[in-house]
Amino acid sequence: MHICVMGAGVIGVTTAYRLLQDGHQVSLIDERDQPGAGTSQGNGAQLSYSYVAPLADPSVWSKWAYYTFSKDSPLTLRPTLEAAQYRWLFEFLRCCNAQRVRRTTIDLLNLAFYSRDQLTQWNAGLNLQFDYLRSGKLVMFTDTQGLDAAAQQVQFQAQYGCQQEVLGAAACIRIEPSLGRSRRDWAGGVYTPSEEAGDCPQFCRALVEVMQADPNFRFIGNTRVSAARMQAGALQAVQAGDEWIRADRFVLSLGAESADFARQVGLSLPLYPLKGYSITVPLEDEVSRAAAPQVSITDISRKIVYARLGQRLRVAGRIELVGRDRSIPQRAIDELKSGMAELFPDCKLGEDATLSPWTGFRPATPSGVPIVGASPVGNLYLNIGQGALGWTLACGSAALLADQIAGRSRAIDDAPFRYAA
């Protein structure tokens, strides 16, 4: 078949690759001139397969006032005039219960482990260069109450294949000595030795370069999908620039903008953009390189993640429900710089311009479970809503969707990821 994939972030790129492997003719469209240049560009870089617990958690109820009113909260809510924001928040709060969180965590673990296996398999044959590193991950806590709750989560997740350890501060510092210089009083952390990191946009571009050697593949960059033609309840063609592209099947993977396109074909999607920020710290001298972590780090109280990418360190954080405001306020960059200075004080930060300040919109469903599969529109498939786990879940989501389109048996249960009106 000819399949048109709309969106060349990591979800769209991996979907295109998996469909091309099945022998389809694939057109991949994106409004930017390069793949992976949107929300995938500056993400946290962690491939966090064992740390998938959703944002919708019972603790939200007790922390709601802090999240809403505190100046130092890592989560910001700014009310807009969008009805979509209030619908999403209402559904999000409905998901903040223990039973739903347990079910969501299990479903996301299944998809994450499948995704890990897919990436390992693909890269074994392709040997892509994207600063790929399997060095493990430490999630660090400053309070014993948080660490005790994490220990319960580790015990729960062990039933589903997670291999994690709860360690005291000294043991964490032995694993990642750079934490010994941090200006924090650590209670301990959760260590997951199998976690990975990698440069997501580099991966996207390397994978598209591989696909471009196949005559059945076409990348249409610098072109926005602006309109759609329907016939008999199915999508007939989409307009990309001056061209109308007809296809047998279409895949929607436009990230946070997927809901905008869906409305054109009469479809309502439960997506909302969760804004985040990052800086990328060049490790330009031996002192900085030695002082930066090799192990991926999550500072749970600050909600800031750190991932080593060769001679750079990605620092990312914040969750903001603020609509589509693309500005990068100085306070957001200062928070990341402050977190970096606290944890790794011997790394030189330099001027802001050298840190590649970035913002992006994570396309999230209220529950945190992505939507992967057929839609009510006859030949339109969805691969959306991975939120902050897009890089982690991409390869598994792509493989799952390819199996659905082909009518093959699924490697994992796809029922939790199907579209529900």
C-alpha positions, -999 to 999 in steps of 0.1 A, spaced: 0 0 0 9 37 -2 9 50 34 12 87 43 27 94 77 20 129 89 46 142 113 84 135 113 91 136 150 105 104 166 70 88 165 64 95 128 99 86 118 99 52 135 64 45 122 76 53 86 106 30 91 86 1 104 60 4 76 88 6 50 102 -26 64 68 -42 56 72 -33 19 48 -4 18 54 28 -2 58 55 25 55 93 23 66 112 54 55 148 58 67 175 82 65 212 84 102 215 93 130 209 68 146 181 89 131 152 108 131 153 146 132 191 147 101 197 167 93 183 202 119 156 196 147 181 191 155 190 227 138 163 248 153 149 280 172 123 260 166 95 285 153 62 273 135 55 305 119 21 301 114 12 338 103 47 350 69 51 332 46 59 361 21 85 348 18 122 358 -18 114 368 -12 101 403 -32 102 436 -5 125 451 -18 152 427 -47 158 450 -26 167 480 -1 187 460 -26 206 439 -23 239 458 15 237 456 15 230 419 -10 258 413 3 286 435 40 279 445 66 299 426 91 270 428 67 243 416 80 223 387 45 222 373 27 253 362 -10 257 353 -20 290 336 -57 290 327 -65 298 291 -97 304 272 -94 270 256 -122 246 264 -98 218 256 -76 227 286 -105 223 310 -117 190 294 -82 176 296 -78 187 332 -111 172 342 -102 138 326 -67 140 341 -81 144 376 -104 115 371 -73 94 363 -56 104 396 -66 72 415 -45 43 426 -63 16 406 -60 35 373 -23 43 380 -14 7 386 -32 -4 354 -15 24 334 19 16 347 16 -20 337 4 -11 302 32 14 298 59 -10 311 47 -36 285 50 -11 257 83 3 270 100 -31 272 87 -39 237 101 -6 225 135 -13 241 137 -46 223 127 -31 190 154 -4 193 180 -29 202 170 -51 172 169 -22 147 202 -7 158 220 -41 157 213 -41 119 216 -4 112 244 7 136 230 43 138 251 70 154 231 90 179 253 91 211 235 59 223 246 49 258 234 22 281 248 35 314 218 31 337 198 57 356 196 70 391 164 87 404 175 107 434 155 117 464 161 142 492 134 130 515 129 96 531 92 96 526 96 99 489 123 72 489 100 49 509 72 54 483 97 47 455 106 15 472 70 3 472 68 12 435 100 -8 428 85 -38 446 53 -35 425 72 -31 392 94 -61 399 64 -83 392 64 -70 357 101 -74 348 117 -43 362 152 -48 377 157 -19 401 175 -13 434 167 11 462 200 24 475 213 48 502 231 80 493 266 65 496 258 36 473 243 60 447 275 81 448 296 50 443 277 43 411 279 80 400 308 97 417 299 131 403 269 133 427 294 134 456 301 170 447 264 180 446 250 206 470 221 185 480 214 163 511 204 130 494 183 104 512 190 78 485 179 68 451 165 41 427 191 26 404 180 9 372 212 -4 354 195 -12 321 183 23 313 197 41 282 201 75 267 205 89 232 202 119 210 167 117 196 169 141 167 202 125 156 184 92 157 155 106 136 179 120 109 200 89 108 169 67 103 155 89 76 189 88 58 187 50 59 151 51 45 160 75 17 181 48 1 148 29 -5 129 41 -37 96 34 -19 103 62 6 98 99 2 104 126 28 84 158 22 100 185 45 93 221 50 56 214 42 27 218 65 -4 195 63 -31 221 59 -62 204 46 -80 171 41 -104 156 16 -129 130 28 -150 106 8 -175 81 22 -162 84 58 -126 78 48 -96 101 43 -89 104 6 -60 129 4 -42 155 25 -28 188 12 9 193 18 19 227 4 7 229 -31 4 191 -35 -25 169 -27 -12 135 -15 -35 105 -20 -28 73 -1 -44 40 9 -37 46 46 -28 77 66 -10 78 100 -15 108 122 16 115 143 17 153 144 24 154 182 5 182 200 -9 194 167 -26 161 160 -59 174 176 -60 203 152 -58 180 121 -83 156 137 -109 182 140 -108 187 102 -120 151 97 -146 152 125 -125 135 152 -120 147 188 -87 136 204 -80 139 242 -46 156 238 -31 186 254 4 201 250 26 198 281 53 224 277 88 216 288 123 232 285 158 221 281 194 233 278 223 214 264 256 220 282 288 216 261 314 198 281 343 217 265 372 210 289 385 180 308 373 193 341 337 196 329 338 162 312 351 146 343 325 164 365 295 155 344 276 123 351 278 92 329 247 77 345 214 94 336 201 113 366 166 124 376 163 149 405 128 140 416 122 170 438 131 195 411 116 173 383 149 178 363 165 151 342 202 149 331 215 127 303 250 124 289 252 127 251 289 123 242 306 156 250 273 173 260 249 171 289 211 175 283 193 191 311 155 192 309 125 199 331 92 215 339 56 207 330 34 236 320 -2 237 309 -1 271 293 -16 265 258 7 270 228 29 298 242 63 291 225 83 317 244 112 307 266 111 328 298 144 334 315 132 319 347 128 285 331 164 285 318 176 299 351 159 270 369 177 244 348 210 263 352 205 264 390 197 227 391 228 220 371 250 242 394 236 224 425 242 189 412 274 193 391 291 225 403 324 218 385 308 218 351 312 252 333 278 265 321 290 295 300 266 320 284 230 312 278 235 314 240 259 284 242 233 263 260 208 260 231 177 269 252 147 250 239 111 245 245 86 219 232 51 206 236 47 170 248 14 156 234 -2 140 264 -34 121 270 -50 126 305 -41 91 316 -6 90 301 -15 61 278 -8 67 241 -34 61 214 -20 36 188 -43 21 162 -73 26 140 -95 56 143 -132 61 135 -121 76 101 -120 47 78 -83 46 67 -68 69 93 -45 54 120 -33 72 151 1 71 168 -2 99 194 -2 109 230 31 95 242 37 126 263 71 128 279 78 92 270 78 97 232 115 88 228 111 58 251 79 44 235 86 53 199 99 21 184 74 -1 202 45 21 192 57 20 156 60 -18 156 26 -22 172 9 0 146 26 -18 117 13 -51 130 -22 -36 133 -21 -23 97 -8 -56 85 -34 -76 104 -7 -96 122 -8 -110 157 5 -84 182 36 -90 204 18 -73 232 -18 -66 240 -29 -35 221 -63 -31 237 -51 -5 262 -39 17 234 -69 17 211 -89 48 204 -120 52 226 -146 78 219 
